[in-house]
């Protein structure tokens, strides 16, 4: 029998045990997501994230959101609730999905991170007030390495914050929530541009925010490179709260946000009130940052130190020139090795032998060793004189000495540099290979360096880069590679020389790159759209390429026959199987040297102009991917004679029109008559490449061109092109209305085909092309922190601009190649912020050259776009150049980038050379020699105070390169 009082004692023990058990249970908190976003019909929003409750990044298991219309905000707001436990943390993003949970649109930038604050009482409600992360937001762009690691690199260290912390640490959650009459609010903001020790504050209508008093405002703490965070408790009666962010520097000067301020309201649709609100407010609303830069291929640089062509280390002098002139960016052409043919054809910088290897053309010989023997010093000096014969530039061009050597001698320079580099290799190889720097470089680059070295050895052994001619080595395998690069092989010296060469190229470009970063200058690279079909990449990864095809561009203003670049197109389906690992590796490699890059022909990521491998010109192509015209679709509209429409339309009268009296001779040689007065090409002449081979046997070169041109025209006289992989699918031939085949059709057929033609090129593909770009471009952009720009010139689909804007990718605007239909010239003052603008580029004539070449356009431009009433000068005088450059400096574009030739037009001293000789590339010539080199040494330009002052004055008057945030309003009255 229990003693008296035992019952009450046990009851107390049971109650204590229950309290203890409750205390031991993890605290439960309700997490609520909230984001304003306007969706289209059939679209929904979900939260997807790293935690299993958010689907572990699987969209099909993400947290569904519910929409409602917020009358106060006038916006559609999406919300979702999630019960979580103490210690919860996750990365997450919002995603727009369709009814089947396929991604329609993803947020840009890195995923958000959330850690449940310590000390939050069980049963509390934590609200996440988020804003959609736009790729085109200024802060998203300013977070890229171009700004973080270059432009703002030095200002970041000078902005002395008193403290740097991490959000959600300690027990601040309990402190914020201890007063039940208040709601804890945490403000989060991103702000990249700070100077003079500026710190971020928030002030507003609540006393907790200082009641609009700058001195009593809430000071935020920096939690990352550009992230700021601050918390306070606000009386419930104070809601809705109006507030603004502002910056205060060490002198106490205040810079407020632009705009009409911000407002924080409690969501009236939620039954239970918030305990804690975490407000992610995006970015500080200041003036948009704008900068200026110069563009020049490395080979075009001339310094007193280089040998035959510009070199990587010459970039340091150009960085100095940029800094003196107020320019913040240096843009280059591709710098990868292009040594496919062993001749001047390899001067084409977009035909990569390897997407990883650097070009020996840019090697500085004297920087390869500190122990250079006197005889090699003398050899280098003699080579420099031979390849860079003394040029004296005056106002009279005719007195330039040694005219024939003003440009790059590609073959001579390559032969000289490789010869001397091999001599240095024999002196330095042991020391280099035993160094820790080389060992680190080799380990990090072995995955591409060994195949590249083996490829170069086999190329030289077989005297061709066409790996299909290499016998048993035609097919790559890891086992063959291991034997080829074995240190015990007789040819290992040849293999290791490639390692040695690439190591020094890497070291020299890295030195130039770091110099640019340290001086606040962005080094911008170039990502070619293709690779040479006889490249390391097609040898090692043959399944990633469609080797029976060729890449190009459809006809345009510059070339009525289109362009055929000769690169194989990509097998995107195969590339997607490993999430585009080859592309990601390319971008990772580029980011070692560059903080920004240009995607060559970015339209190719939406759709590429694909040609058969036997094509010579670029006319007979089709877009890949694209939705073809089906036989059923055509038949339903009365189109049925598919052989006539898809085969060359060669008749007696068309032959007579092309060849006159010689038509019968041509007909018998190149054609078979299959019906009376109807002809088809003989099998040995039924492609452009076969015709080219046949007519090249003719002795008369003029006759060659005439016959070739006429036969090409007849071969391309088709209306539809049959799909070689599916005979019931067809593609309209570009410009079909100009063919005899089309002109001799009945009116009904013409009308039907014209409508389908317009639909094919301008309507039906838009959704497909958008989807294709959104599969690939985000992968590229997430592979590095570089700022991404795209060359979007040419025949631009309507879906391109929205996708670039959505992803935060800058487009290109060239004044003579306007993106607005019907315009002859673009107006720089009307360009969008998310663009790079320029008066010219490497693919067109320079500012001076086009001014002199086309009198009609010159007159219209001078009167209509410069507002001049008198007749324009025949030459682009410095005053004219200044006005054109000033237009671009004052444009809204984020970047204004000028070819160095255009900037030199500001001073008459540098305009003595014929303007048409300053052009870098002629896109209409597939065998163009890329050899332009400036006549003036960079050292001379660095000493030209007049030129530097002129450029800097234009930069500053255009408001570029400096932070120009102005107070959006001075007091709470502006709210």
Protein Blocks (a to p, Z undefined) as FASTA:
>chain_A
ZZehklmmmmmmmmmmmmmmmmmpccdddddddddddddehiacddddfbfklonopakl
mccddddddfknopacddddddddehiacddddddddfkopafbdcehjdddddddehia
ghiacddddddddfklmklmmmpmklmmmmmmmmmmmmccfbdcdehiajllmmmmmpmk
bccdddddddfbdgehiacddddfbfklonopaklpccdddfbfklccddddddfklpcc
ddddddddfkopacddedjbjaddddfkbmbdcfbdcddehjadddddddddddddfklp
ccfkbghiacfklmmmmmmmmmmnopabdcdddfbdfbfnopaklmpmklcfbfkbccfk
lpcfklmpckbcfklmmmmmmmmmmmmcccdddfblklpghkllmpccfklmmmmmmmmm
mmmmmmmmmmmmmpmklmmmmmmmmmmmmmmmmmmmmmmmnopablklnojmlpgcfklm
mmmmpmkbmklmmmmmmmmmmmmmmmmmmmmmmmmmmnopacdddddfbdcfbbfklmmm
mmlpcfkbccdddddfklmnbpaehpacddfklmmmnoomlmmmmmmmmmmmpcbdcdeh
kllmmpccdddfkbmblmlgcddddddddfklmmmnopablmlmmgccddfklmmmmnom
mlmmmmmmmpccfbghiacddfklmcfklmmmmmmmpmblmlmmmmmmmmmmmmmmcfbd
cdfkbmkbccddehklmpmklmmpcfklmmmmmmmmmmmmmmmmmmmmmmmmmmmmmmmm
mmpccdcdddfehjddfklmmmmmmnopacdddfklcfbghiabdcfklpcfkbcddfbd
fkbccfklmmmmmmmlmmmmmmmmnopabdcdfbdcfklmmmmmmmmmmpmbfbacddfk
lmmmmpmklmmpcfklmpfbdfklmkbccfbdcfbdfklmmmmmklmmmmmmmmmmnopo
iacddcfbfbfklZZ
